[in-house]
Amino acid sequence: MAAVIALGCDDTDKPAPSPSAVPSAQGGLDPELVAKSLNPKGLPPYSGPTGSVKGVVRVEGDPPAEADVEAEFTPNCESARAVHGKQFRVGESGALVDALVAVTGYQGYLPEKQKLVKVTGKGCSWGTQTLALTFGQQLEITSGDDSTYIPELRPNRMGVLFVAPPHQEGVTLTPEHPRSYKLVDTSHPFSTAAVFVLQYPTHDVTDEQGRFEIQGIPVGKVKINALLPPTMESVGRDIEIKAGQALELELVIHHRAA
């Protein structure tokens, strides 16, 4: 998770990637490029025993500050304030919403099973402050109401405008590198989400009850970390995954206002 924590979510310009990082004609990245990044040793997919971990992330300390949004909430987008109005979201009993949770340190290569991560714009919002992808996955953005959404993944060197109109098929965005991005809706600038593109599939984002679940983890001693993206505050714990068992735990992040 140290690599995850180092991924500060920013939208500053970066040097242009090598030609091999450009999305292919099929709309995704070159499979060989992805394989070299996720599985540099060329290992076969892990086929041994696995277990899982689930639980809740809570936050203690100072309350979240008002969000530094790029635009005011318009009257017809007032419902988006519940998602984007504060620096981060807190549910009942301190449940931390939109926390990034990841398990690392296991032995073996785990391929990603899903090609797409689907995001629906609704009520002028992405519905979350955090998204987690495995490198090679794509974002599929659709409109879930009568509004048009104009998603942009920053930094964006392509200069292509994507539009997700209502009642039509969505558009696909391809992160070109394992790093952090910001998903912005240029039609509703207050709607943003931190996007973490990771080099392993054992990750999750907490729901509105602060809960998470990560399955298919190779057995053995591993590390679990939870991250509060807006502040980069985190908590970690060493755990042991046992075959066929679901370990349940609680992780607490202590937030201190700047």
TORKOL-4160 file (C-alpha; in steps of 0.2 Angstrom, whole numbers, padded with zeros to 4 digits, m for minus):
258
<pt num="1" X="0000" Y="0000" Z="0000"/>
<pt num="2" X="0015" Y="0011" Z="0001"/>
<pt num="3" X="0014" Y="0013" Z="m0018"/>
<pt num="4" X="m0004" Y="0018" Z="m0016"/>
<pt num="5" X="m0001" Y="0031" Z="m0003"/>
<pt num="6" X="0012" Y="0038" Z="m0014"/>
<pt num="7" X="m0001" Y="0041" Z="m0027"/>
<pt num="8" X="m0007" Y="0058" Z="m0023"/>
<pt num="9" X="m0022" Y="0062" Z="m0033"/>
<pt num="10" X="m0017" Y="0077" Z="m0044"/>
<pt num="11" X="m0022" Y="0084" Z="m0061"/>
<pt num="12" X="m0005" Y="0092" Z="m0066"/>
<pt num="13" X="0002" Y="0089" Z="m0083"/>
<pt num="14" X="0015" Y="0075" Z="m0084"/>
<pt num="15" X="0027" Y="0070" Z="m0098"/>
<pt num="16" X="0019" Y="0062" Z="m0112"/>
<pt num="17" X="0020" Y="0043" Z="m0111"/>
<pt num="18" X="0029" Y="0031" Z="m0123"/>
<pt num="19" X="0019" Y="0026" Z="m0139"/>
<pt num="20" X="0016" Y="0009" Z="m0131"/>
<pt num="21" X="0005" Y="0017" Z="m0118"/>
<pt num="22" X="m0007" Y="0024" Z="m0131"/>
<pt num="23" X="m0024" Y="0015" Z="m0131"/>
<pt num="24" X="m0026" Y="0002" Z="m0145"/>
<pt num="25" X="m0038" Y="0003" Z="m0159"/>
<pt num="26" X="m0049" Y="m0009" Z="m0149"/>
<pt num="27" X="m0051" Y="0005" Z="m0136"/>
<pt num="28" X="m0040" Y="m0003" Z="m0123"/>
<pt num="29" X="m0021" Y="m0004" Z="m0119"/>
<pt num="30" X="m0009" Y="m0015" Z="m0127"/>
<pt num="31" X="m0011" Y="m0032" Z="m0118"/>
<pt num="32" X="0008" Y="m0035" Z="m0118"/>
<pt num="33" X="0011" Y="m0018" Z="m0110"/>
<pt num="34" X="m0002" Y="m0022" Z="m0096"/>
<pt num="35" X="0006" Y="m0039" Z="m0093"/>
<pt num="36" X="0023" Y="m0032" Z="m0091"/>
<pt num="37" X="0017" Y="m0020" Z="m0078"/>
<pt num="38" X="0006" Y="m0032" Z="m0068"/>
<pt num="39" X="0016" Y="m0048" Z="m0070"/>
<pt num="40" X="0034" Y="m0043" Z="m0074"/>
<pt num="41" X="0040" Y="m0061" Z="m0069"/>
<pt num="42" X="0028" Y="m0069" Z="m0081"/>
<pt num="43" X="0020" Y="m0080" Z="m0068"/>
<pt num="44" X="0005" Y="m0091" Z="m0071"/>
<pt num="45" X="m0011" Y="m0085" Z="m0063"/>
<pt num="46" X="m0012" Y="m0090" Z="m0045"/>
<pt num="47" X="m0022" Y="m0106" Z="m0042"/>
<pt num="48" X="m0019" Y="m0110" Z="m0024"/>
<pt num="49" X="m0031" Y="m0108" Z="m0009"/>
<pt num="50" X="m0038" Y="m0091" Z="m0005"/>
<pt num="51" X="m0047" Y="m0082" Z="0008"/>
<pt num="52" X="m0055" Y="m0065" Z="0010"/>
<pt num="53" X="m0056" Y="m0050" Z="0021"/>
<pt num="54" X="m0071" Y="m0039" Z="0025"/>
<pt num="55" X="m0076" Y="m0026" Z="0038"/>
<pt num="56" X="m0078" Y="m0008" Z="0041"/>
<pt num="57" X="m0067" Y="0008" Z="0040"/>
<pt num="58" X="m0071" Y="0022" Z="0053"/>
<pt num="59" X="m0064" Y="0039" Z="0055"/>
<pt num="60" X="m0060" Y="0048" Z="0071"/>
<pt num="61" X="m0054" Y="0065" Z="0075"/>
<pt num="62" X="m0059" Y="0082" Z="0067"/>
<pt num="63" X="m0074" Y="0083" Z="0056"/>
<pt num="64" X="m0073" Y="0085" Z="0037"/>
<pt num="65" X="m0070" Y="0103" Z="0031"/>
<pt num="66" X="m0081" Y="0110" Z="0017"/>
<pt num="67" X="m0075" Y="0104" Z="0000"/>
<pt num="68" X="m0065" Y="0116" Z="m0011"/>
<pt num="69" X="m0077" Y="0114" Z="m0026"/>
<pt num="70" X="m0073" Y="0121" Z="m0043"/>
<pt num="71" X="m0091" Y="0128" Z="m0045"/>
<pt num="72" X="m0106" Y="0131" Z="m0034"/>
<pt num="73" X="m0120" Y="0118" Z="m0033"/>
<pt num="74" X="m0135" Y="0124" Z="m0044"/>
<pt num="75" X="m0153" Y="0122" Z="m0038"/>
<pt num="76" X="m0156" Y="0107" Z="m0049"/>
<pt num="77" X="m0140" Y="0099" Z="m0043"/>
<pt num="78" X="m0143" Y="0101" Z="m0024"/>
<pt num="79" X="m0143" Y="0082" Z="m0021"/>
<pt num="80" X="m0125" Y="0081" Z="m0027"/>
<pt num="81" X="m0120" Y="0091" Z="m0011"/>
<pt num="82" X="m0122" Y="0075" Z="m0001"/>
<pt num="83" X="m0108" Y="0067" Z="m0010"/>
<pt num="84" X="m0097" Y="0082" Z="m0014"/>
<pt num="85" X="m0101" Y="0096" Z="m0002"/>
<pt num="86" X="m0088" Y="0090" Z="0011"/>
<pt num="87" X="m0070" Y="0086" Z="0011"/>
<pt num="88" X="m0075" Y="0067" Z="0014"/>
<pt num="89" X="m0091" Y="0058" Z="0019"/>
<pt num="90" X="m0094" Y="0051" Z="0036"/>
<pt num="91" X="m0109" Y="0039" Z="0039"/>
<pt num="92" X="m0117" Y="0033" Z="0056"/>
<pt num="93" X="m0105" Y="0029" Z="0070"/>
<pt num="94" X="m0090" Y="0037" Z="0061"/>
<pt num="95" X="m0091" Y="0025" Z="0046"/>
<pt num="96" X="m0079" Y="0032" Z="0032"/>
<pt num="97" X="m0087" Y="0032" Z="0015"/>
<pt num="98" X="m0076" Y="0031" Z="m0001"/>
<pt num="99" X="m0061" Y="0025" Z="0008"/>
<pt num="100" X="m0048" Y="0015" Z="m0003"/>
<pt num="101" X="m0044" Y="m0002" Z="0005"/>
<pt num="102" X="m0031" Y="m0013" Z="m0002"/>
<pt num="103" X="m0022" Y="m0029" Z="0002"/>
<pt num="104" X="m0004" Y="m0032" Z="m0003"/>
<pt num="105" X="0011" Y="m0043" Z="0001"/>
<pt num="106" X="0004" Y="m0059" Z="m0005"/>
<pt num="107" X="0014" Y="m0072" Z="m0016"/>
<pt num="108" X="0008" Y="m0075" Z="m0034"/>
<pt num="109" X="0000" Y="m0066" Z="m0048"/>
<pt num="110" X="m0019" Y="m0062" Z="m0048"/>
<pt num="111" X="m0026" Y="m0057" Z="m0065"/>
<pt num="112" X="m0040" Y="m0044" Z="m0065"/>
<pt num="113" X="m0057" Y="m0053" Z="m0070"/>
<pt num="114" X="m0067" Y="m0038" Z="m0076"/>
<pt num="115" X="m0063" Y="m0027" Z="m0091"/>
<pt num="116" X="m0074" Y="m0012" Z="m0086"/>
<pt num="117" X="m0077" Y="m0002" Z="m0070"/>
<pt num="118" X="m0095" Y="0006" Z="m0073"/>
<pt num="119" X="m0099" Y="0024" Z="m0067"/>
<pt num="120" X="m0116" Y="0031" Z="m0068"/>
<pt num="121" X="m0119" Y="0050" Z="m0068"/>
<pt num="122" X="m0135" Y="0054" Z="m0058"/>
<pt num="123" X="m0141" Y="0069" Z="m0049"/>
<pt num="124" X="m0126" Y="0079" Z="m0056"/>
<pt num="125" X="m0114" Y="0067" Z="m0047"/>
<pt num="126" X="m0103" Y="0052" Z="m0050"/>
<pt num="127" X="m0110" Y="0045" Z="m0033"/>
<pt num="128" X="m0093" Y="0043" Z="m0025"/>
<pt num="129" X="m0078" Y="0052" Z="m0021"/>
<pt num="130" X="m0066" Y="0038" Z="m0025"/>
<pt num="131" X="m0064" Y="0025" Z="m0039"/>
<pt num="132" X="m0051" Y="0010" Z="m0039"/>
<pt num="133" X="m0046" Y="0001" Z="m0055"/>
<pt num="134" X="m0033" Y="m0012" Z="m0059"/>
<pt num="135" X="m0021" Y="m0006" Z="m0073"/>
<pt num="136" X="m0029" Y="m0012" Z="m0089"/>
<pt num="137" X="m0047" Y="m0009" Z="m0084"/>
<pt num="138" X="m0057" Y="0005" Z="m0092"/>
<pt num="139" X="m0070" Y="0017" Z="m0085"/>
<pt num="140" X="m0087" Y="0016" Z="m0093"/>
<pt num="141" X="m0097" Y="0032" Z="m0090"/>
<pt num="142" X="m0115" Y="0033" Z="m0093"/>
<pt num="143" X="m0129" Y="0045" Z="m0089"/>
<pt num="144" X="m0142" Y="0038" Z="m0077"/>
<pt num="145" X="m0154" Y="0053" Z="m0078"/>
<pt num="146" X="m0160" Y="0066" Z="m0091"/>
<pt num="147" X="m0143" Y="0076" Z="m0090"/>
<pt num="148" X="m0128" Y="0075" Z="m0101"/>
<pt num="149" X="m0111" Y="0071" Z="m0093"/>
<pt num="150" X="m0095" Y="0076" Z="m0100"/>
<pt num="151" X="m0081" Y="0066" Z="m0091"/>
<pt num="152" X="m0063" Y="0070" Z="m0091"/>
<pt num="153" X="m0049" Y="0060" Z="m0084"/>
<pt num="154" X="m0035" Y="0072" Z="m0078"/>
<pt num="155" X="m0021" Y="0073" Z="m0082"/>
<pt num="156" X="m0027" Y="0071" Z="m0100"/>
<pt num="157" X="m0015" Y="0072" Z="m0114"/>
<pt num="158" X="m0027" Y="0066" Z="m0128"/>
<pt num="159" X="m0037" Y="0082" Z="m0130"/>
<pt num="160" X="m0053" Y="0071" Z="m0134"/>
<pt num="161" X="m0070" Y="0077" Z="m0128"/>
<pt num="162" X="m0081" Y="0063" Z="m0122"/>
<pt num="163" X="m0100" Y="0065" Z="m0120"/>
<pt num="164" X="m0112" Y="0054" Z="m0111"/>
<pt num="165" X="m0129" Y="0059" Z="m0116"/>
<pt num="166" X="m0145" Y="0054" Z="m0107"/>
<pt num="167" X="m0153" Y="0037" Z="m0113"/>
<pt num="168" X="m0139" Y="0032" Z="m0124"/>
<pt num="169" X="m0124" Y="0021" Z="m0123"/>
<pt num="170" X="m0109" Y="0026" Z="m0112"/>
<pt num="171" X="m0092" Y="0032" Z="m0116"/>
<pt num="172" X="m0076" Y="0023" Z="m0112"/>
<pt num="173" X="m0061" Y="0031" Z="m0104"/>
<pt num="174" X="m0044" Y="0022" Z="m0103"/>
<pt num="175" X="m0031" Y="0026" Z="m0090"/>
<pt num="176" X="m0014" Y="0025" Z="m0098"/>
<pt num="177" X="m0003" Y="0022" Z="m0083"/>
<pt num="178" X="m0004" Y="0015" Z="m0065"/>
<pt num="179" X="m0006" Y="0031" Z="m0055"/>
<pt num="180" X="m0019" Y="0043" Z="m0048"/>
<pt num="181" X="m0031" Y="0053" Z="m0059"/>
<pt num="182" X="m0045" Y="0064" Z="m0056"/>
<pt num="183" X="m0062" Y="0061" Z="m0064"/>
<pt num="184" X="m0071" Y="0077" Z="m0068"/>
<pt num="185" X="m0087" Y="0081" Z="m0075"/>
<pt num="186" X="m0085" Y="0097" Z="m0085"/>
<pt num="187" X="m0104" Y="0100" Z="m0086"/>
<pt num="188" X="m0105" Y="0099" Z="m0067"/>
<pt num="189" X="m0087" Y="0105" Z="m0061"/>
<pt num="190" X="m0091" Y="0101" Z="m0043"/>
<pt num="191" X="m0092" Y="0083" Z="m0046"/>
<pt num="192" X="m0075" Y="0075" Z="m0045"/>
<pt num="193" X="m0068" Y="0058" Z="m0040"/>
<pt num="194" X="m0051" Y="0052" Z="m0036"/>
<pt num="195" X="m0046" Y="0038" Z="m0047"/>
<pt num="196" X="m0033" Y="0026" Z="m0041"/>
<pt num="197" X="m0026" Y="0014" Z="m0055"/>
<pt num="198" X="m0017" Y="0000" Z="m0046"/>
<pt num="199" X="m0006" Y="m0014" Z="m0051"/>
<pt num="200" X="m0016" Y="m0028" Z="m0042"/>
<pt num="201" X="m0034" Y="m0032" Z="m0041"/>
<pt num="202" X="m0036" Y="m0034" Z="m0022"/>
<pt num="203" X="m0044" Y="m0018" Z="m0018"/>
<pt num="204" X="m0061" Y="m0010" Z="m0014"/>
<pt num="205" X="m0069" Y="0006" Z="m0010"/>
<pt num="206" X="m0080" Y="0008" Z="0006"/>
<pt num="207" X="m0099" Y="0010" Z="0003"/>
<pt num="208" X="m0111" Y="0022" Z="0013"/>
<pt num="209" X="m0109" Y="0010" Z="0028"/>
<pt num="210" X="m0090" Y="0011" Z="0027"/>
<pt num="211" X="m0090" Y="m0007" Z="0023"/>
<pt num="212" X="m0078" Y="m0016" Z="0011"/>
<pt num="213" X="m0074" Y="m0034" Z="0005"/>
<pt num="214" X="m0059" Y="m0041" Z="m0004"/>
<pt num="215" X="m0060" Y="m0059" Z="m0010"/>
<pt num="216" X="m0048" Y="m0071" Z="m0018"/>
<pt num="217" X="m0033" Y="m0067" Z="m0008"/>
<pt num="218" X="m0019" Y="m0080" Z="m0008"/>
<pt num="219" X="m0017" Y="m0088" Z="0009"/>
<pt num="220" X="m0003" Y="m0082" Z="0020"/>
<pt num="221" X="0003" Y="m0066" Z="0029"/>
<pt num="222" X="m0002" Y="m0050" Z="0020"/>
<pt num="223" X="m0004" Y="m0031" Z="0023"/>
<pt num="224" X="m0021" Y="m0022" Z="0023"/>
<pt num="225" X="m0022" Y="m0003" Z="0022"/>
<pt num="226" X="m0036" Y="0010" Z="0021"/>
<pt num="227" X="m0033" Y="0027" Z="0014"/>
<pt num="228" X="m0043" Y="0043" Z="0015"/>
<pt num="229" X="m0039" Y="0050" Z="m0002"/>
<pt num="230" X="m0043" Y="0069" Z="0001"/>
<pt num="231" X="m0030" Y="0070" Z="0015"/>
<pt num="232" X="m0019" Y="0055" Z="0012"/>
<pt num="233" X="m0021" Y="0049" Z="0030"/>
<pt num="234" X="m0021" Y="0030" Z="0031"/>
<pt num="235" X="m0020" Y="0015" Z="0043"/>
<pt num="236" X="m0012" Y="m0002" Z="0040"/>
<pt num="237" X="m0012" Y="m0019" Z="0048"/>
<pt num="238" X="m0003" Y="m0035" Z="0046"/>
<pt num="239" X="m0016" Y="m0050" Z="0044"/>
<pt num="240" X="m0016" Y="m0068" Z="0040"/>
<pt num="241" X="m0027" Y="m0075" Z="0026"/>
<pt num="242" X="m0033" Y="m0093" Z="0029"/>
<pt num="243" X="m0040" Y="m0104" Z="0016"/>
<pt num="244" X="m0059" Y="m0103" Z="0014"/>
<pt num="245" X="m0061" Y="m0091" Z="0028"/>
<pt num="246" X="m0067" Y="m0073" Z="0028"/>
<pt num="247" X="m0058" Y="m0062" Z="0041"/>
<pt num="248" X="m0068" Y="m0048" Z="0048"/>
<pt num="249" X="m0060" Y="m0033" Z="0055"/>
<pt num="250" X="m0062" Y="m0014" Z="0059"/>
<pt num="251" X="m0049" Y="m0001" Z="0053"/>
<pt num="252" X="m0049" Y="0016" Z="0061"/>
<pt num="253" X="m0041" Y="0032" Z="0052"/>
<pt num="254" X="m0037" Y="0046" Z="0064"/>
<pt num="255" X="m0041" Y="0063" Z="0055"/>
<pt num="256" X="m0033" Y="0079" Z="0060"/>
<pt num="257" X="m0038" Y="0095" Z="0051"/>
<pt num="258" X="m0023" Y="0105" Z="0043"/>
